C-alpha cells in the first residue's frame, strides 16, 4: 500500500516507476530517486507488482534487521499498482518506454551510446569527475554512494515536471529522455571550461590553494583571496604569510607546500570551534569538515529544521520551501 502523503504541489499526479530487462543498477537508483522526489512533492508513486524481486533489496548499507537501508529509503511509501490513463512512466528500460501509450514518460539512459554499458564508476570516469578528486601516483577514488544515479534521478524529476507543466498549461505532455553521462558532464563543466580555455590545468596534480588542513580536533577548510591575506596571517599568528610570494593566487600556487606547512603548524594545537569563531570576526569564510552527527547538531540546521525524522531515522529534508513551508510540512498537515 502506498502511504497517504496529504497535500503537495504534485498532489493528484500518479507515477508508475518501472524497471525491466534493459535496466541497469545505476538506472534503478535513478528511477527510484526521481520517483521519491515526486512522491515527496505529493505525487502517488506505484511500482508494478509483477516486476519481480528488486536487486536493491540486497544492496548495502544493511540495517540490523538484515534489510537494505538504501532500498527502504528509495521505496518508502511506494506500493504496487497498475497503470491507468494519465499516469506518468519513469523507467530506464527503452523497450518499456517505447511501449508506453503516450508521451507522459521519462527515459533514463546511461549514455547516448547504447552499445557501451555503464556504471556509477565508469560515468564518473568518462565525465572527468574522477580527474578532479584524483591524486598523483594513486588510482582515482570513486565518490561514495550512488552519486551518478542520484544526479540522473534529479534530472529525470526535472524532465517529469517540465512535461507535467506543459500538460497543465493546456499543451501536450513532453516525452523526456536524459543521459546520465551528459548530466555528469554538466556537473563538471567549469573544470572542463578551465582546461579548454587554457586558464589553468585541471584535475590530477593541479596546484589548488584551497585545501583541507588538520586542526587539533578534526579538519578545517580555509578559503581566502588576495585581499584576505593580512587577516589570514593574523588568524594564523604567522607574519611569513604576508610575504610577497603569498600575495597572489599564482604565487600561492607556486609555494603551496610552504604555505600549508605554515598553516598546518599554526592550527595543529587549536580547536575547530575557536578557529571558526575568530575566522568570522576576520571575515574569512572557513568551515569545519563535519561528521553526520555534527551536521545534525548544527544550530543553523536545527533552526531551519533541515533534519527531519525519515523512514530510517533522522535525515535531511528536501532543500526547498513551497510557499514558505517544507514539503514535509505539506505532507503532514495539508494546506494551511
DODREN-279860 format. One record per atom (N, C-alpha, C): x, z, y; residue in one letter. Coordinates in steps of 0.001 Angstrom, whole numbers, padded with zeros to 6 digits, always signed. Each point is the difference from the previous one (the first is absolute). Example, Ala and Ser with C-alpha at 12.3 -4.5 7.8 and 13.67 -1.06 7.14 Angstrom:
BEGIN
+013190+007800-005690A;-000890+000000+001190A;+000900+000000+001200A;-000350-000720+001050S;+000820+000060+001190S;-000770+000730+001090S;
//
This chain:
BEGIN
+000843+000000-001194X;-000843+000000+001194X;+000881+000000+001249X;-000403-000791+000993X;+000719+000049+001257X;-000433+001212+000790X;+000924+000535+000793X;-000280+001181+000797X;-000661-000390+001310X;-001153+000590+000370X;-000618-000330+001282X;+000940+000374+001132X;+000195-000927+000953X;+000945+000234+001064X;-000669+000169+001352X;-001337+000052+000053X;-000652+000210+001281X;+000139-001215+000887X;+000057+000236+001309X;+000054-001092+000945X;+001430-000406+000290X;+000160-001203+000492X;+001301-000521+000390X;-000180-001401+000522X;+001003-000548+000651X;-000137-001336+000590X;-000271-001097-001018X;+000361+000208-001260X;-000276-001005-001036X;-001118+000446-000938X;-000799+000958+000435X;-001102+000469-000838X;-000936-001165-000337X;-000364-000107-001274X;-000874-001070-000457X;+000743-001176-000601X;+001306-000097+000238X;+000790-001091-000570X;+000350+000332-001447X;-000205-000941-000884X;+000329+000161-001414X;+001207-000868-000339X;+000923+000579-000773X;+001229-000707-000352X;+000239+000132-001502X;+000321-001109-000623X;+000408-000003-001401X;+001519-000107-000037X;+000622+000954-000643X;+001455+000072-000096X;+000357-000360-001435X;+000592-001178-000201X;+000156-000491-001370X;+001382-000599-000223X;+000609+000378-001112X;+001246-000608-000450X;-000279-000685-001322X;+000921-000862-000421X;-000236-000756-001222X;+001277-000399-000685X;-000082-001044-000818X;+001156-000431-000785X;+001142-000457+000901X;-000316-000508+001202X;+001033-000486+000904X;+000525+001045+000954X;-000352+001254-000204X;+000405+001049+000922X;+001408+000505-000298X;+000643+000551+001032X;+001326+000593-000135X;-000086+001480+000371X;+001036+000753-000349X;+000018+001418+000363X;-000071+000175+001513X;+000776-000789+000723X;-000028+000076+001457X;-001378-000352+000531X;-000619-001017-000582X;-001335-000406+000428X;-001052+001046-000295X;+000135+000708-001115X;-000952+001059-000327X;+000000+001089+001076X;+001196+000392+000440X;+000087+001011+001050X;-000595-000539+001296X;+000319-001243+000339X;-000491-000588+001244X;-001524-000075+000015X;-000583-000462-001095X;-001462-000105-000087X;-000643+001370+000134X;+000528+000970-000743X;-000594+001338+000027X;+000152+000654+001370X;+001142-000238+000678X;+000200+000620+001308X;-000897-000641+001054X;-000169-001317-000055X;-000927-000664+000920X;-001414+000535-000194X;-000399+000179-001264X;-001323+000556-000268X;-000119+001433+000472X;+001082+000773-000152X;-000012+001386+000456X;-000208+000077+001511X;+000699-000848+000757X;-000163-000005+001455X;-001436-000352+000378X;-000557-001017-000653X;-001382-000380+000292X;-000959+001138-000326X;+000247+000666-001119X;-000857+001117-000391X;+000073+001130+001018X;+001192+000281+000505X;+000144+001058+000992X;-000763-000328+001278X;-000200-001265+000266X;-000766-000415+001178X;-001494-000095-000283X;-000429+000419-001177X;-001420+000063-000290X;-000524-001008-000983X;+000816-000969-000418X;-000453-000989-000975X;-000172+000651-001365X;-000803-000617-000850X;-000158+000424-001391X;+000807-000954-000869X;+000916+000548-000788X;+000934-000823-000770X;-000266+000197-001487X;-000131-001103-000707X;-000258+000018-001439X;+001169-000642-000739X;+000216+000497-001219X;+000977-000591-000909X;-000754-000361-001283X;-000020-001280-000395X;-000777-000407-001181X;+000355+000809-001237X;-001026+000422-000719X;+000213+000854-001175X;+000687-000752-001129X;-000156-001330-000040X;+000556-000771-001114X;+001418-000489+000279X;+000646+000552+001036X;+001346-000468+000356X;+001066+000513-000960X;-000337+000963-000851X;+000972+000525-000951X;+000807+001147+000578X;+000878+000596-000802X;+000811+001135+000469X;+000863-000393+001193X;+000142+000923+000929X;+000812-000239+001190X;+001412+000510-000267X;+001022-000884+000024X;+001374+000455-000270X;+000473+001081+000966X;-000552+000034+001218X;+000439+000992+000987X;-000275+001418-000492X;-000918+000150-000951X;-000307+001329-000544X;+001224+000651-000645X;+000994-000814-000355X;+001203+000524-000652X;+001201+000057+000950X;-000205-000307+001270X;+001128-000081+000926X;+000281+001360+000633X;+001280+000345+000170X;+000359+001250+000685X;-000266-000123+001498X;-000074+001141+000666X;+000224+001363-000495X;-001199+000511-000785X;+000282+000788-001041X;-001056+000531-000853X;-000344+001422+000419X;-001274+000332-000070X;-000474+001338+000335X;+000128+000918-001214X;-000245+001282+000216X;+000147+000983-001077X;-000938-000288-001166X;-001164-000597+000268X;-000949-000294-001078X;+000305-001306-000715X;+001120-000652+000344X;+000395-001231-000665X;-000535-001264+000626X;-000783+000121+001061X;-000549-001180+000661X;+000939-000478+001098X;-000167-001264+000385X;+000837-000600+001027X;-000520+000354+001390X;+000862+000603+000825X;-000393+000306+001376X;-000270-001276+000779X;+000783-001038-000268X;-000189-001274+000697X;-001366-000595-000322X;-000364+000019-001281X;-001292-000559-000404X;-001148+000782+000629X;+000097+001307+000001X;-001078+000806+000582X;-000114-000228+001495X;+001140-000163+000661X;-000012-000270+001435X;-000656-001345+000305X;+000369-001038-000749X;-000481-001345+000305X;-001444-000237-000428X;-000493+000764-000962X;-001325-000303-000554X;-001046+001074+000292X;+000373+001070+000702X;-000960+001083+000260X;-001232-000544+000714X;-001180+000336-000539X;-001253-000405+000627X;-000464-001392-000370X;+000801-000732-000763X;-000400-001338-000424X;-000608+000095-001403X;-000988-000817-000258X;-000640+000060-001303X;-000307-001382-000534X;-000504-000087-001235X;-000325-001303-000578X;-001228-000606+000669X;-000048-001308+000060X;-001149-000676+000580X;+000136-001498-000126X;-001139-000691-000050X;-000012-001458-000094X;-000192-000622+001373X;+000509-001205+000138X;-000084-000696+001278X;-001439-000381+000321X;-000323+000076+001286X;-001298-000422+000523X;+000224-000991+001135X;-001016-000824+000321X;+000146-000924+001136X;+000378+000756+001270X;+000972-000534+000728X;+000446+000645+001225X;+001181+000918-000171X;+000406+000264-001252X;+001171+000841-000241X;+001280-000750+000365X;+001038+000765+000335X;+001333-000549+000218X;+000846+000240-001247X;+000936-000915-000246X;+000936+000143-001116X;+001410+000224+000535X;+000668+001018-000522X;+001427+000210+000208X;+000690-000195-001339X;+000956-000922-000075X;+000662-000256-001280X;+001355-000650+000225X;+000883+000148-000993X;+001258-000739+000022X;+000049-001016-001136X;-001146-000244-000632X;-000086-000981-001085X;-000585-001297+000559X;+000797-001078+000099X;-000501-001247+000595X;-001235-000556-000698X;-000088+000132-001320X;-001151-000544-000728X;-001280+000754+000352X;+000090+001323+000116X;-001178+000782+000380X;-000473-000371+001399X;+000938-000180+000904X;-000363-000338+001376X;-000587-001407+000064X;+000571-000938-000746X;-000518-001373+000004X;-001425-000064-000536X;-000327+000884-000929X;-001340-000013-000600X;-001033+000761+000828X;+000422+000696+001059X;-000937+000776+000820X;-000981-000941+000693X;-001242+000423+000154X;-001072-000911+000408X;+000036-000417+001464X;+000630+000769+000890X;+000048-000389+001414X;+001342+000405+000610X;+000091-000050+001326X;+001276+000270+000665X;+000206+001464+000356X;-000829+000882-000509X;+000241+001434+000191X;+001031+000470-001025X;+001251-000325+000257X;+001031+000310-000990X;+001361+000001+000676X;+000898+000810-000563X;+001381+000061+000473X;+000907-000049-001223X;+000914-000956-000004X;+000970-000152-001085X;+001352+000502+000468X;+000610+000858-000811X;+001342+000508+000269X;+000962-000687-000967X;+000909-000785+000557X;+000972-000718-000819X;+001388+000591+000219X;+000865+000008-001021X;+001362+000508+000206X;+000763-000829+001032X;-000006-001322-000183X;+000662-000920+000921X;-000791-001297+000004X;+000435-000935+000834X;-000617-001322-000033X;+000515-000830-001174X;+001078+000458-000616X;+000570-000667-001164X;-000513+000687-001258X;-001054-000521-000568X;-000627+000647-001148X;+000873-000042-001249X;+001042-000818+000005X;+000814-000129-001209X;+000942+001185-000185X;+000210+000780+001035X;+000978+001091-000093X;-000720+001345-000006X;+000108+000776-001084X;-000609+001332-000014X;+000723+000925+000975X;-000722+000970+000538X;+000574+000905+000985X;-000413+001430-000309X;+000816+000940+000481X;-000293+001425-000076X;+000280+000600+001370X;-000316+001288+000168X;+000340+000677+001251X;+001476-000202+000345X;+000872+000186-001007X;+001439-000079+000239X;+000424-001406+000412X;-000486-001023-000706X;+000446-001357+000324X;-000546-000462+001349X;-001197+000446+000372X;-000518-000348+001322X;+000832+000677+001093X;+000375+001270-000206X;+000874+000669+000969X;+001316-000763+000141X;+000530-000482-001119X;+001267-000722+000036X;-000162-001344+000711X;-001034-000757-000368X;-000183-001339+000546X;-000397+000008+001468X;-000570+001099+000467X;-000430+000079+001396X;+001109+000469+000931X;+001110+000491-000558X;+001078+000528+000820X;-000086+001485+000250X;-001050+000649-000476X;-000146+001432+000267X;+001122+000817-000644X;+000438-000399-001191X;+001063+000748-000658X;+001324-000140+000749X;+000144-001096+000731X;+001223-000201+000762X;+000120+001020+001129X;-001132+000500+000491X;+000022+000974+001089X;+000507+001351-000499X;-000447+000406-001181X;+000290+001357-000477X;+001175+000054-000962X;+000698-001102-000189X;+001131-000003-000917X;+001236+000616+000621X;+000980+000308-000835X;+001282+000530+000433X;+001116-000817-000641X;+001081-000151+000704X;+001136-000760-000507X;+000524+000636-001280X;+000214-000837-001018X;+000579+000475-001243X;-000996+000572-000989X;-001296-000032+000342X;-001001+000543-000909X;-001208-000920-000038X;-000583-000150-001179X;-001200-000821-000107X;-001104+000586+000877X;-000789-000849+000679X;-001084+000517+000840X;-000988+000838-000797X;-000517+001047+000621X;-001003+000848-000632X;-001381-000425+000464X;-000929-000096-000929X;-001376-000352+000355X;-000647+001133+000784X;-000884-000346+000918X;-000804+001018+000657X;-000867+000680-001056X;-000259+001291+000101X;-000736+000709-001056X;-001470-000387-000037X;-000604+000235-001132X;-001435-000227-000123X;-000348-001467-000187X;-001152-000384+000512X;-000535-001352-000181X;-000220-000626+001376X;+001092-000086+000782X;-000109-000349+001411X;-000574-001384+000223X;+000436-000982-000762X;-000476-001363+000221X;-001467-000146-000400X;-000410+000731-001036X;-001413-000012-000369X;-000868+000588+001094X;+000482+001080+000628X;-000759+000611+001092X;-000058-000929+001213X;+001118-000635+000315X;+000012-000944+001122X;-001003-001122-000242X;+000031-000565-001203X;-000929-001083-000323X;-001440+000480+000042X;-000237+001247-000425X;-001353+000540+000055X;-000511+000111+001424X;+000867+000413+000931X;-000420+000085+001403X;-000308-001379+000570X;+000829-000990-000343X;-000249-001361+000480X;-001292-000550-000600X;-000225+000264-001281X;-001239-000458-000641X;-001221+000662+000634X;+000105+001267+000346X;-001097+000685+000672X;-000284-000644+001355X;+001047-000370+000739X;-000205-000693+001273X;-000693-001340-000200X;+000384-000714-001062X;-000639-001284-000289X;-001479+000198-000324X;-000300+001047-000755X;-001390+000301-000327X;-000798+000326+001271X;+000586+000778+000910X;-000679+000330+001253X;-000279-001254+000819X;+000977-000913+000054X;-000185-001233+000764X;-001137-000831-000587X;-000054-000073-001308X;-001074-000745-000651X;-001357+000644+000268X;-000047+001314-000109X;-001257+000715+000233X;-000449-000152+001457X;+000944+000065+000938X;-000355-000163+001411X;-000576-001382+000260X;+000611-001024-000593X;-000531-001350+000164X;-001432-000090-000505X;-000290+000666-001103X;-001354-000003-000551X;-000963+000762+000901X;+000442+001176+000503X;-000858+000812+000868X;-000355-000733+001278X;+000928-000773+000532X;-000216-000710+001253X;-000809-001278-000180X;-000520-000213-001183X;-000889-001120-000227X;+000643-001223-000602X;+001286+000078-000245X;+000679-001129-000613X;+000091+000150-001495X;+000818-000822-000601X;+000215+000093-001435X;+001157+000939-000283X;-000067+000739-001102X;+001165+000823-000380X;+001193-000902-000286X;+001182+000525+000212X;+001230-000767-000161X;+000755+000477-001231X;+000286-000905-000905X;+000799+000356-001172X;+001412+000330+000441X;+000510+001141-000439X;+001338+000428+000381X;+000994-000199-001118X;+001225-000300+000368X;+001079-000138-000981X;+001292+000473+000646X;+000686+000925-000645X;+001257+000510+000541X;+001080-000082-001058X;+001241-000070+000447X;+001157+000039-000891X;+000809+001243+000342X;+000311+000806-001003X;+000699+001260+000230X;+001368-000253+000632X;+000698-001029-000456X;+001328-000290+000542X;-000081-000328+001488X;-001023-000748+000411X;-000164-000313+001415X;-000238+001274+000808X;-000813+000897-000533X;-000262+001264+000705X;+001278+000812+000137X;+000817+000019-001057X;+001250+000752+000048X;+000977-000616+000992X;+000045-001322+000055X;+000886-000645+000972X;-000463+000264+001432X;-001290+000114+000190X;-000507+000342+001323X;+000478+001396+000401X;+000017+000935-000936X;+000528+001334+000293X;+001453-000070+000448X;+000721-000964-000509X;+001435-000106+000210X;+000361-000972+001117X;-000961-000470+000795X;+000270-001113+000906X;+001023+000348+001085X;+000035+001251+000473X;+000944+000346+001062X;+001440-000043-000503X;+000197+000459-001233X;+001338-000056-000576X;+000434-001448-000201X;-000934-000832-000464X;+000297-001419-000195X;+000292-000673+001335X;-000812+000315+001022X;+000194-000606+001308X;+001361+000360+000587X;+000426+001259-000181X;+001298+000422+000519X;+001127-000834-000592X;-000118-000305-001292X;+001071-000753-000659X;-000002-001458+000427X;-001167-000657-000037X;-000028-001433+000293X;+000277-000286+001471X;-000258+000977+000888X;+000282-000193+001419X;+001453+000297+000344X;+000748+000528-000979X;+001402+000285+000224X;+000260+001245+000818X;-001019+000849+000196X;+000174+001183+000834X;+000801+001089-000705X;-000170+000098-001309X;+000744+001023-000727X;-000089-000283-001494X;+000931+000555-000733X;-000043-000148-001451X;-001168+000809-000542X;-000553-000458-001108X;-001116+000725-000604X;+000414+000525-001361X;-000677+001042-000398X;+000093+000436-001376X;+001240+000776-000382X;+000411-000205-001258X;+001061+000796-000607X;+001274-000077+000845X;+000551+001161+000316X;+001238+000049+000748X;-000160-000050+001502X;-001239-000108+000488X;-000203-000074+001445X;+000378+001326+000658X;+000700-000071+001109X;+000339+001204+000763X;-001230+000437+000792X;-000576+001134-000354X;-001236+000481+000622X;+000244+001357+000633X;-000227+000085+001323X;+000341+001240+000699X;-000996+001125-000238X;-001220-000292-000420X;-000968+001060-000290X;+000045+000286-001497X;+000520+001139-000375X;+000158+000371-001395X;-000517+001416-000227X;-000323+000278-001239X;-000405+001352-000380X;+001252+000851-000175X;-000041+001218+000536X;+001169+000870-000108X;-000418+001395-000444X;+000881+000690-000698X;-000310+001306-000562X;+000071+001092+001066X;-000889+000979-000104X;+000106+001222+000789X;-000010+001176-000990X;-000112+001238+000493X;+000158+001155-000879X;-001097+000081-001054X;-001243-000350+000367X;-001114+000159-000948X;-000704-001315-000320X;+000711-001109+000081X;-000624-001272-000353X;+000673-001173+000676X;-000807-000916+000500X;+000523-001214+000617X;-000739-000284+001300X;+000724-000593+000947X;-000527-000351+001309X;+000181-001498+000224X;-000974-000615+000659X;+000100-001409+000381X;+000195-000078+001508X;+001231-000166+000474X;+000243-000124+001437X;-000295-001425+000485X;-000661-000110+001126X;-000275-001289+000632X;+000428+000114+001460X;+000754-000985+000502X;+000507+000087+001361X;+000361-001401+000492X;+000053-000140+001323X;+000399-001245+000648X;+001167+000277+000936X;+000476-001046+000675X;+001159+000157+000884X;-000211+001130+000999X;-001160+000015+000639X;-000255+000990+001044X;-000106+001424-000537X;-000157+000139-001330X;-000158+001326-000600X;+001332+000656-000367X;+001096-000713+000126X;+001267+000536-000493X;+000411+001318+000668X;-000203+000176+001333X;+000344+001312+000581X;-000788+001145-000633X;-001303-000212-000235X;-000808+001051-000624X;+000358+000180-001475X;+000370-001081-000672X;+000435+000126-001394X;+001269+000848-000073X;+000939-000260+000902X;+001226+000791+000034X;-000298+001467+000294X;-000988+000246+000868X;-000381+001380+000326X;-000602+000689-001217X;-000882-000703-000706X;-000632+000580-001184X;+001039+000314-001070X;+000985-000881-000145X;+001015+000173-001038X;+001127+000942+000421X;+000006+000402+001309X;+001121+000794+000523X;+001323-000730-000268X;-000029-001321+000216X;+001152-000811-000371X;+000348-000967+001140X;+000940+000362+000885X;+000380-000868+001122X;+000543-001355-000436X;+000545-000077-001216X;+000579-001271-000457X;-001052-001114-000054X;-001286+000343-000131X;-001057-001018-000039X;-000205-000663+001353X;+000621+000531+001045X;-000076-000615+001325X;+001102-001036+000209X;+000863-000178-000977X;+001076-000975+000133X;-000559-001420+000094X;+000739-000865+000658X;-000440-001364+000270X;-000369-000752-001281X;+000705+000272-001084X;-000258-000734-001249X;-001398+000253-000555X;-000654+001094+000417X;-001356+000306-000475X;-001068-000327+001047X;+000364-000631+001101X;-000935-000182+001117X;-001035-001089-000248X;+000297-000967-000850X;-000925-001107-000266X;-000278-000095-001494X;-001121-000671-000337X;-000366-000163-001414X;+001092-000756-000754X;+000556-001043+000629X;+001053-000775-000659X;+001224+000881-000260X;+000353+000819+000968X;+001138+000890-000185X;-000252+001044-001067X;-001205+000537-000022X;-000328+001013-001021X;+000048-000600-001392X;-000476-001238-000151X;+000041-000627-001323X;+001434-000262-000454X;+000895-000213+000950X;+001401-000202-000367X;+000676+001314-000389X;-000582+001109+000401X;+000610+001304-000240X;-000971+000951-000719X;-000792-000573-000912X;-001044+000789-000663X;+000570+001190-000765X;+001027-000240-000766X;+000528+001073-000854X;+000433+001196+000847X;+000697-000256+001089X;+000465+001088+000846X;-001159+000676+000714X;-000978-000788+000464X;-001135+000587+000705X;-000783+000936-000911X;-000249-000432-001230X;-000784+000852-000900X;+000833+001138-000587X;+001294-000133+000012X;+000822+001154-000358X;-000191+001109+001030X;-000061-000381+001266X;-000219+000976+001067X;-001411+000591-000066X;-000995-000853-000252X;-001390+000463-000043X;-000223+000930-001195X;+000489-000398-001160X;-000193+000827-001199X;+000689+001354+000148X;+001181+000017+000579X;+000698+001278+000212X;-000770+000879+000968X;-000630-000620+001013X;-000739+000766+000999X;-001290+000590-000554X;-000614-000657-000986X;-001293+000440-000522X;+000101+000788-001299X;+001157+000056-000599X;+000141+000565-001347X;-000498+001430-000104X;+000177+000814+001041X;-000393+001408-000067X;-001243+000303+000829X;-000781-001015+000347X;-001177+000208+000838X;-001264-000353-000775X;-001053+000790+000226X;-001267-000202-000695X;-000771-001163+000642X;-000747-000721-000823X;-000724-001176+000475X;-000941+000335+001151X;-000743+001111-000113X;-000965+000335+001029X;+000680+000279+001338X;+001144+000642-000031X;+000740+000269+001235X;+000490-001307+000631X;+000461-000896-000842X;+000466-001298+000499X;-001145-000763+000657X;-001163-000008-000653X;-001145-000750+000514X;-000493+000582+001319X;-000031+001312+000114X;-000473+000617+001232X;+000901-000371+001175X;+001292+000029-000216X;+000912-000367+001077X;-000074-001499+000284X;-000193-000813-001040X;-000120-001450+000198X;-001208-000330+000878X;-001094+000730-000181X;-001184-000220+000842X;+000323+000295+001458X;+000689+001078+000241X;+000366+000366+001376X;+000888-001073+000635X;+000829-000639-000796X;+000910-001021+000503X;-000588-001409-000102X;-001270-000075-000409X;-000705-001286-000119X;+000702-000958-000960X;+000460+000557-001108X;+000601-000791-001069X;-000998-000086-001159X;-000395-001202-000426X;-001015-000153-001054X;+000575+000212-001396X;+000320+001247-000326X;+000489+000353-001328X;-001181+000345-000913X;+000234-000058-001291X;-001023+000428-000965X;+000696+000594-001213X;-000704+000880-000675X;+000507+000577-001245X;-000508-000817-001174X;+000830-000182-001006X;-000439-000607-001254X;-000796+001061-000748X;-001302-000216-000135X;-000878+001044-000517X;-000399-000234-001449X;-000195+001105-000703X;-000558-000041-001351X;-001516-000131+000105X;-000687-000364-001089X;-001460-000048+000057X;-000627+001316+000459X;+000579+001123-000434X;-000542+001293+000410X;+000154+000209+001505X;+001122-000440+000554X;+000208+000131+001442X;-000941-000910+000781X;-000255-001183-000514X;-000947-000902+000670X;-001376+000648+000071X;-000445+000585-001123X;-001323+000618-000044X;-000102+001188+000947X;+001124+000697+000228X;-000014+001179+000863X;+000313-000323+001450X;+000290-001252+000304X;+000359-000382+001364X;-001165+000273+000959X;+000248+000673+001138X;-001090+000351+000931X;-000790-001221+000482X;+000686-001123+000252X;-000725-001188+000455X;-000920-000522-001094X;+000492-000027-001233X;-000829-000470-001107X;-001222+000912-000184X;+000221+001296+000169X;-001112+000944-000149X;-000994-000138+001137X;+000493-000177+001217X;-000901-000153+001148X;-000853-001262-000137X;+000617-001069-000481X;-000728-001262-000172X;-000836-000003-001273X;+000120+001062-000806X;-000688+000078-001298X;+000313-001237-000838X;+001285-000357+000002X;+000422-001207-000688X;+000106+000219-001502X;+000294+001213-000417X;+000063+000314-001421X;-001370+000513-000423X;-000635-000698-000927X;-001335+000358-000450X;+000031+000285-001497X;-001067+000577-000497X;-000099+000287-001435X;-000506-001248-000712X;+000885-000623-000783X;-000368-001202-000727X;-000336+000305-001452X;-000237-001045-000794X;-000369+000212-001407X;+001087+000671-000820X;+001253-000058+000467X;+001106+000604-000727X;+000614+001165+000764X;-000659+000451+001049X;+000562+001054+000832X;+000297-000516+001389X;+000810+000711+000779X;+000284-000408+001380X;+000650-001380+000061X;-000462-000822+000929X;+000552-001341+000172X;-000310-000471+001418X;+000746-000992+000515X;-000288-000511+001344X;-001339-000723+000029X;-000740+000200+001076X;-001214-000786+000193X;+000384-001380+000525X;-000967-000913+000045X;+000286-001300+000591X;+000364+000190+001465X;+001052-000666+000477X;+000460+000211+001377X;-000857-000757+001007X;-001293+000312+000031X;-000933-000699+000859X;-001141+000920+000392X;-000381-000041+001260X;-001224+000658+000453X;-001005-001083+000364X;-001224+000153-000477X;-001077-000959+000259X;-001020+000706+000892X;-000109-000460+001256X;-000830+000696+000987X;+000388+001478+000114X;+001315+000227-000042X;+000510+001353+000183X;-000026+000869-001232X;-000424-000523-001132X;-000099+000799-001217X;+000784-000666-001123X;+000582+000819-000848X;+000725-000542-001137X;-000996-000605-001002X;+000506-000905-000802X;-000841-000626-001033X;-000508+001073-000970X;+000852+000985-000281X;-000403+001068-000909X;-001177+000794+000576X;-000007+000193+001325X;-001113+000702+000638X;-001286-000809-000093X;+000114-001312+000127X;-001166-000867-000179X;-000570+000164-001416X;+000899-000001-000971X;-000441+000098-001381X;-000708+001330-000262X;+000550+001059+000557X;-000519+001334-000294X;-001308+000306+000707X;-000141-000510+001234X;-001147+000435+000777X;-000935-001066+000504X;+000324-001262-000270X;-000865-001032+000516X;+000171-000161+001498X;-000915-000687+000626X;+000095-000265+001414X;-000320+001251+000799X;+000709+000157+001134X;-000238+001145+000870X;-001255-000217+000819X;
//
